[in-house]
Amino acid sequence: MIKINFKKKFEEFCKSKRFERNEKQIEIVNLLEKFLNSKTKSLFFIKNKNFKSCFYLHGNVGVGKTMILNFVYDMVKVKKMKSHFNEFMIKFHDFRHEKKDEKSILQFVKDLKKKYELIYLDEFQVTNIVDAMILGKLFETIFLEEIKVIISTNTRVSELYSDGLQREQFLPFINIIEKNSIQKELLLDDDYRIQKKDKNQKIFYPINEKTLFNINQNFRVLTRNLQKEEKLINTKGRKFKINNYYEGVARFNFKELCDKNLGAEDYLNLANICNHIFIEEIPNFDEYNSNQQLRFVTLIDILYDKKISLTLSMASELKNMSSSRKHSEVFKRTVSRLYQMTLTKSV
């Protein structure tokens, strides 16, 4: 690893972007520099007991985790890969399905090792039992192959998959991460994304005739002179039809996206053909529609990662949106992201 003065470069970066200098963020940058320059476990056949394979950065929404990790990732001159966690797991499951071999996990990690020294997984979260049951073995193998991993997440290691089915089978993964990771929390008082809110924000509430009029007006302006098409997304046999699609601009009712049996891969395929999406009649969330809420969280994570702009109509003002108890913590990230994704200058 080539030595780089991360602190100096980060301070120059913040100055150029007119970001406020923050000592807590600089502390994270310094720790990342030490982590990325640390030696492997088996240097000269002598075990380095202090070596950690993973840097696990967690914290509340909008504190700059992704900004810091993106900066560091761009600075490092090694073979590297950056991926949203959902995309990474889709590729992993596709590989296992194709190989259908007991050694498919080792083969997948060996392929990673050939290509990359560093893997950066953004927005790490565990929401389904399929991932929960396999992550322990997958990451154990990654660490054994001495691939360095950087993770950003809103969740402490000990709280991952906290209400998940058969969580006792997930606990070995937690032990593996705790043993092999530098865990650091980034604590700030403010959500920088919410501070950027301005008059260009495209959120309309509550759901009524006036809101519908505003949505229609925005949609007409944005799709003027664009050709309407009929799009059909096919994800492993699941067909999803888009009725309102105009050269990258799509319009949906919330139920079309979140009441159906759709998942991360469907949303990823949608994001790949869109640059602006209208979502109407987003409800408040509670225990009765928590499944739809989780789909919505996944959808927004993927659209955010793909830099898709949004126009929304909602049951209430975004800051007053309610949540199911089960998803209340992760939904804070969704709300923060919605502020940023609706600051569009397209209309």
C-alpha positions in Angstrom: 0.0 0.0 0.0 1.4 3.4 -1.1 1.8 5.8 1.8 -0.6 8.7 1.5 -1.2 11.5 4.0 -4.9 10.9 4.2 -5.5 13.7 6.8 -3.9 16.4 4.7 -5.7 15.3 1.5 -9.0 15.1 3.4 -8.6 18.6 4.8 -7.9 19.8 1.3 -10.9 17.9 0.0 -13.2 19.5 2.6 -11.8 23.0 1.9 -12.4 22.5 -1.9 -16.0 21.4 -1.2 -16.6 24.0 1.4 -17.3 21.4 4.0 -16.9 22.2 7.7 -13.8 20.8 9.2 -14.8 18.1 11.7 -12.4 16.5 14.1 -14.5 13.3 14.5 -14.4 12.7 10.7 -10.7 13.4 10.6 -10.2 10.8 13.4 -12.0 8.2 11.2 -9.7 9.1 8.3 -6.6 8.6 10.4 -7.8 5.2 11.6 -8.6 4.2 8.0 -5.1 5.2 7.0 -3.6 2.9 9.7 -6.0 0.1 8.7 -5.2 0.2 5.0 -1.4 0.3 5.7 -1.5 -2.5 8.2 0.4 -5.7 7.4 -1.3 -9.1 6.7 -1.6 -11.9 9.2 1.1 -14.2 7.7 3.9 -11.7 7.1 7.2 -13.7 7.0 5.2 -16.7 8.4 4.8 -14.9 11.7 1.2 -14.3 12.8 0.3 -10.7 13.4 -2.3 -11.0 16.2 -3.2 -7.3 16.0 -4.1 -7.5 12.3 -7.7 -6.8 11.4 -9.2 -7.7 8.0 -12.2 -5.4 8.3 -13.0 -1.7 9.1 -16.6 -1.6 10.3 -17.9 2.0 10.3 -21.3 2.6 11.8 -23.3 5.7 12.8 -26.5 7.6 12.4 -27.8 8.8 9.1 -26.2 11.9 7.5 -23.0 12.1 9.5 -20.7 11.6 6.5 -19.8 7.9 6.7 -20.2 7.3 2.9 -18.5 10.6 2.1 -15.4 9.6 4.1 -15.2 6.1 2.8 -15.7 7.2 -0.8 -12.9 9.7 -0.3 -10.5 7.1 1.1 -11.5 4.5 -1.5 -10.7 7.0 -4.3 -7.3 7.8 -2.8 -6.1 4.2 -2.4 -4.2 2.9 -5.4 -4.8 -0.9 -5.1 -6.9 -3.5 -6.9 -10.3 -2.6 -5.4 -14.1 -3.0 -5.7 -16.9 -0.9 -4.4 -20.4 -2.3 -4.2 -23.7 -1.6 -2.5 -24.2 -4.6 -0.1 -27.4 -5.7 -1.9 -25.7 -5.8 -5.2 -22.8 -7.8 -3.8 -25.1 -10.4 -2.3 -27.1 -10.7 -5.6 -23.8 -11.5 -7.4 -22.8 -14.0 -4.7 -26.2 -15.8 -4.8 -26.1 -15.8 -8.7 -22.6 -17.4 -8.6 -23.7 -20.1 -6.1 -26.8 -20.8 -8.2 -24.7 -21.2 -11.3 -22.0 -23.4 -9.8 -24.3 -25.6 -7.6 -21.2 -26.8 -5.8 -20.4 -27.4 -2.2 -17.2 -25.4 -2.7 -18.9 -22.5 -4.4 -18.2 -20.1 -1.5 -14.5 -20.8 -1.7 -14.6 -20.4 -5.5 -16.4 -17.1 -5.2 -13.9 -15.7 -2.7 -10.9 -17.1 -4.7 -12.2 -15.2 -7.7 -12.4 -12.0 -5.6 -8.9 -12.6 -4.3 -7.6 -12.7 -7.9 -9.2 -9.4 -8.7 -9.1 -7.3 -5.6 -7.1 -6.5 -2.5 -9.8 -4.3 -1.0 -13.6 -4.5 -1.0 -15.8 -1.7 0.1 -19.4 -2.7 0.9 -21.7 0.3 1.3 -24.9 0.3 3.4 -24.4 -3.1 5.0 -27.7 -4.5 6.4 -29.1 -7.9 6.9 -32.9 -8.2 6.3 -33.5 -11.7 5.0 -32.9 -15.2 6.4 -31.1 -16.4 3.2 -28.3 -13.9 3.7 -28.3 -14.3 7.4 -27.6 -18.1 7.2 -24.7 -17.8 4.7 -22.8 -14.6 5.8 -20.8 -16.3 8.5 -19.2 -18.8 6.1 -18.8 -16.2 3.4 -17.0 -13.7 5.5 -14.9 -16.3 7.3 -13.6 -17.3 3.9 -13.0 -13.7 2.9 -10.9 -13.1 6.0 -9.0 -16.3 5.6 -8.0 -15.2 2.1 -6.8 -11.9 3.7 -8.9 -9.6 1.6 -9.4 -6.3 3.3 -13.0 -5.1 3.7 -14.5 -1.7 4.5 -18.1 -1.6 5.6 -20.5 1.3 6.1 -23.7 0.8 8.0 -26.2 2.4 10.4 -26.2 -0.6 12.7 -23.8 -1.8 15.4 -22.5 -5.3 14.9 -24.3 -6.6 18.0 -27.6 -5.3 16.7 -27.5 -6.7 13.2 -30.5 -8.8 12.2 -31.8 -8.1 15.7 -35.5 -9.2 15.0 -34.7 -11.7 12.3 -35.9 -15.2 12.0 -33.7 -17.9 13.5 -31.2 -15.2 14.7 -29.3 -17.8 16.7 -28.0 -19.1 13.5 -26.7 -15.6 12.6 -24.7 -15.2 15.8 -21.6 -17.0 14.4 -21.3 -14.2 11.8 -21.4 -11.5 14.5 -18.6 -13.3 16.3 -16.5 -13.5 13.1 -17.0 -9.7 12.4 -16.2 -8.8 16.0 -13.0 -10.9 16.0 -11.8 -9.6 12.7 -12.9 -6.0 12.6 -11.9 -2.5 13.8 -15.3 -1.2 14.9 -15.8 2.6 14.9 -18.9 4.7 15.4 -19.0 8.2 13.8 -21.0 10.5 16.1 -22.2 13.9 14.9 -25.1 16.0 16.1 -26.5 17.0 12.7 -27.7 15.2 9.6 -26.0 17.1 6.8 -28.4 15.8 4.1 -31.4 17.4 5.8 -29.6 20.7 6.2 -29.4 20.8 2.4 -33.2 21.0 2.1 -34.3 23.9 -0.2 -37.2 25.2 -2.3 -36.4 22.7 -5.1 -37.5 19.8 -3.0 -40.1 17.6 -4.7 -42.2 16.2 -1.9 -45.9 16.8 -1.8 -48.3 16.1 1.0 -50.9 15.1 2.2 -52.5 12.9 -0.5 -55.3 15.0 -1.9 -56.5 16.7 -5.2 -54.0 19.6 -4.8 -51.1 17.1 -4.4 -52.2 15.2 -7.5 -52.4 18.4 -9.5 -48.8 19.3 -8.4 -47.5 15.8 -9.3 -49.2 15.9 -12.7 -47.8 19.3 -13.4 -44.3 18.2 -12.5 -44.6 15.1 -14.5 -45.8 16.9 -17.6 -42.9 19.4 -17.4 -40.3 16.7 -17.0 -41.6 14.5 -19.8 -42.3 17.2 -22.3 -41.0 16.2 -25.7 -40.1 12.7 -24.4 -41.4 9.6 -26.1 -43.7 7.3 -24.0 -42.6 3.6 -24.1 -43.8 0.4 -22.5 -41.1 -1.3 -20.5 -41.0 -4.8 -19.2 -38.4 -5.8 -16.6 -37.7 -9.5 -16.4 -35.8 -10.6 -13.3 -35.2 -14.4 -13.1 -38.7 -15.0 -14.5 -40.5 -12.3 -12.5 -42.0 -9.9 -15.0 -42.6 -6.3 -14.0 -44.4 -4.0 -16.4 -43.9 -0.2 -16.4 -46.9 1.6 -17.9 -45.6 5.2 -17.4 -42.1 5.4 -18.8 -40.7 8.3 -20.8 -37.0 7.9 -21.8 -35.7 7.4 -18.3 -38.5 9.0 -16.4 -41.0 6.6 -14.7 -44.1 7.0 -12.6 -45.6 4.6 -10.1 -48.1 4.3 -7.3 -46.4 3.1 -4.1 -48.4 -0.2 -4.2 -47.0 -1.0 -7.7 -43.5 -1.0 -6.2 -43.9 -2.2 -2.6 -47.1 -4.3 -2.4 -45.8 -6.9 -4.9 -43.3 -9.6 -4.4 -40.3 -7.5 -5.6 -36.8 -7.4 -4.1 -33.4 -5.8 -4.4 -32.6 -7.3 -7.8 -35.9 -6.1 -9.3 -35.3 -2.6 -8.0 -31.7 -2.7 -9.3 -33.0 -3.5 -12.8 -35.4 -0.6 -12.5 -32.7 1.8 -11.4 -30.6 0.8 -14.4 -33.1 2.2 -16.9 -34.3 5.3 -14.9 -32.9 8.7 -14.0 -36.0 10.2 -12.3 -38.8 8.3 -10.6 -42.2 9.5 -9.4 -43.7 7.6 -6.5 -47.2 8.5 -5.4 -49.3 7.9 -2.3 -46.6 6.7 0.0 -48.4 5.8 3.3 -47.4 6.2 6.9 -46.0 2.9 8.2 -47.0 0.8 11.2 -46.9 -2.9 12.2 -49.6 -3.7 9.6 -47.6 -2.7 6.5 -44.0 -3.3 7.8 -43.3 -5.7 4.9 -44.1 -3.0 2.4 -42.0 -0.6 4.5 -39.0 -2.9 4.3 -39.4 -3.1 0.5 -39.5 0.7 0.4 -36.3 0.9 2.4 -34.6 -1.5 0.0 -35.9 0.4 -3.0 -34.7 3.8 -1.7 -31.3 2.4 -0.8 -30.8 1.2 -4.3 -32.1 4.3 -6.0 -29.9 6.4 -3.8 -26.8 4.4 -4.7 -27.7 4.8 -8.3 -28.2 8.6 -7.9 -31.8 8.5 -9.1 -33.9 11.7 -8.5 -37.3 11.4 -7.0 -40.6 13.2 -6.9 -43.0 12.0 -4.2 -46.5 12.3 -2.8 -46.9 11.2 0.8 -49.5 10.8 3.5 -47.7 13.4 5.7 -44.7 15.6 5.8 -41.5 13.6 5.6 -40.2 14.5 9.0 -43.6 13.3 10.5 -43.7 10.0 8.7 -44.4 7.2 11.1 -42.7 3.8 11.1 -43.2 0.3 12.3 -41.4 -0.5 15.5 -39.4 -3.2 13.8 -37.9 -0.9 11.1 -37.8 2.4 13.0 -34.0 2.7 13.1 -33.3 1.8 9.5 -36.1 4.1 8.4 -34.2 7.1 9.8 -31.7 6.5 7.0 -34.5 6.3 4.4 -36.0 9.6 5.5 -32.6 11.3 5.4 -31.9 10.0 1.9 -35.3 11.1 0.7 -34.5 14.6 1.6 -31.4 14.5 -0.6 -32.9 12.6 -3.5 -35.8 15.0 -3.9 -33.5 18.0 -4.2 -33.7 17.9 -8.0 -33.1 20.7 -10.4 -34.7 18.8 -13.3 -38.0 20.5 -12.9 
